[in-house]
Amino acid sequence: MKKKITMALGPLVLAVLLLLALFFSPIDWLKAPSQKELKKSAPSMSINVIKGNTYKNSAAASSDYLPFLGSSELSRINAFHPTVMARKYHRGYEPFLLGAPGTQSLSHFFMLHSMKDELKGKQIVFIISPQWFVKNGVSDQMFSVYYSPLQTYQWLLSLEGKEIGEDEQFVAERLLSFSSITSDTRLSQMLGKIEEQQKLSKLELKNCRRQYNLLAHEDLIFSRIAIQHKESRIKKAINELPEDYSLGKLETLAYKIGEQKTTNNDFGIANNFYSQRIAPLKDKLENSQTSYDYLESPEFSDFQLVLNELAENNVDALFVIPPVNQRWSDYTGLSREMLDDFSEKITKQLHSQGFNQVADYTHLRGEDYFMEDTIHIGWRGWLLLDQDLQTFLKDKKEPKDKIKIDNHYFLSEEWQKERQF
Amino acid sequence: MSQWLSAFPFLTPYEKPFYFVILGILLLPSIFASLKGKRLGGYQAFLTLFFLWMSFGGPHRQQGFALIAYVVWQLLIAASYVRYRQTANRGSWFYLSIFLSLLPMILIKVLPLYTETQPLLYFLGYSYLTFKSVQVIMEIRDGLIKELRLRDYIQFLIFFPTISSGPIDRFRRFTAELHQPPSSEKYVELLGKGIHYIIIGCLYKFIIGYVLGSQLLPIIQDKAVNQGFLFLGSLGYMYTYSFYLFFDFAGYSLFAVGVSYLLGHETPINFNKPFISANIKEFWNRWHMSLSFWFRDYVYMRLMFTLIKKKVFKSRIVASNVGYFALFLIMGVWHGLTWYYIVYGLFHASLICLTDAWIRFKKKHKEKIPSNMATKGLSIFLTFHAVCFSLLIFSGYFDTLLKLFFTYNI
């Protein structure tokens, strides 16, 4: 009988010993990414780069990279894409693309927060999509895709010793509305405390630290795999550009390429996008967006978190508001007036708090080949952004003096639903 | 006290490895008693309450109240029906009892379609408890359960190792064990197996399942959806998701069975190497077994019996096919009211009907169809891929894809 019990317990003891050995083994063989790896990761928009810290934080720490926060438009690589332009004309920075289809302000907030030390006092570009500002903000499904436990625990740890402010309460409340958070009992318990303005206990912070260390190790391992090579596409695009920078030549070229690439439809939409995504459903899409509204959304407050984070770390940002392809929006019935109102509302949120570097392209919606397809900046759009970007980079502002953050108003439901501005 | 309470580690069953630390300590008295061939009924009841509080208290206390309400509701129905059944046996009262027993589940599934929030009736594991409750009503009707001791019924319903996701035990099996604990010889064997299951479960769920589900799946989805590898990425997603689902759920089931063993209960196993099945029928005898056996016994067999007795269909084959479609449609709806769960159910029903047709064809043409290692290998390969494809539907991947392509970004 005793032998039987020993046989039963033996493997358990062994398993525990092995596990302890694994936990306390040094993991020094994982080093920071090399310069080459970093450069490869910059235009990749890989999910493990976005959710992790290893790559993006190393990039933010070096002065060679310029973070571009946005979403799907970043993946529209053509000759005038920021990465291509920067490489061709040796601009001294490499755009580090932080965003992917489905990332919205809340993900951007966590990304920014997770690299705040590295980013202090630097410049970034932030592309705002009007399409984020729907009734319920970011969807549960999309949030869960880009939810980063690592960055969330890092945020929790940063609250140590601090009084919980309105912005932190708002973050906790927002997080608790997503199923990927509520399925984690301990995390939701801690967020529940922060929502009620209570500090985390020593024990809870200890747990957070342990969890964070574990996730950071995982990030070192998993952020390495499957980083997307976009090099061949970028190289091809670089070759389309003239050797020497000449705005006039580039403008003509952008027009010409746009014309060549949009031949199978009357909307000025790139051929492959049109045949793959629009043509199969074209009739259904007619007048399908008449009731779309981007004026009432929790996203306005999620975006405020981004602004707050930028202000706290003295980051100078160029905000870009892309238009919606007019020929397309007329077809789907998406209201131009509503889009104009959106531009006004978001601009008010920016200007009234002192964020004055805004490239608002809303009214360029009718320009030919400005957009690559329906809602994504294209050839002439990227080219205009390139010029605005050079101006922005040249006269770096000292934003600290001018910025006046008003979290109380912009985190309120009143502002989220405000239609008079 | 309140400080201690706020530090209390509330966890859903087996959520974190830490759950097992607490479990290991608190189980000791029960294990020592069982080694002597005894069952500490009172202490095990305390364990149940403690672990239920851990999972349904604190941040989940709303669910705790819902669980209590649910149990009271089911007790009322079962107690009334068993009393009625001792004197009469009208079909209408049986169907009414079944309906009332299903009602909480129906409300929990249907209400969110209108309110967009989780109904107050919701608690983790409600659908698994519904299987247990409905089973008891059906066996009362059959006369298999003549008396219902409420204490036994409560213990059966809220047996904590299996409360959140099964395996779905049978009432008569469970209560027999409750009153006749395993001998000390038998228990040593259970203890060994139980510990072994928990260790394997940790490997499955916390290591393999975690790496596949939390680390690899998002990267592969990203490849498929955003980086232009739609076909290869989707194929990779299909395999990865299938293995993730197996390791996650089989790991969880091993926990539930292992912990049951430590408590001296032989809860039935749920998975038996499902991916080596040579056809889809065999697959369902190896995958989520307690669920498919439940559906076989309480839906399919009963429906077949009725259909054949009342001669609804002339052909037995038609009746059987109708039975399969009913079974899998209900299973799909049970998973949730979304199009992909229902398509998943219909897909499996079609596969089973096709398999049956193939088996009939094979019987007729025995001499012409070869049967060897190669054909066996081929059928395992085909079955595996049919299953993986069905799990890809189940995962909601196509839903995400459609939304990403045709609603977002246009």
Interface residues (C-beta under 8 A of the other chain):
Chain A: M1 K4 I5 M7 A8 L9 P11 L12 A15 M45 S46 I47 N48 K51 S72 S75 A100 P101 G102 Q131 Q141 M142 V145 S183 D184 T185 R186 S188 Q189 G192 K193 S201 L203 E204 E218 F222 I225 A226 Q228 R277 I278 L281 L285 T332 T374 I375 H376
Chain B: Q3 S6 A7 P9 F10 L11 T12 E15 K16 L35 G58 P59 H60 S184 V188 E189 L191 G192 I195 H196 I199 C202 Q215 P218 I219 I220 Q221 D222 K223 V225 N226 Q227 T400 K403 L404 F405 F406 Y408 N409 I410
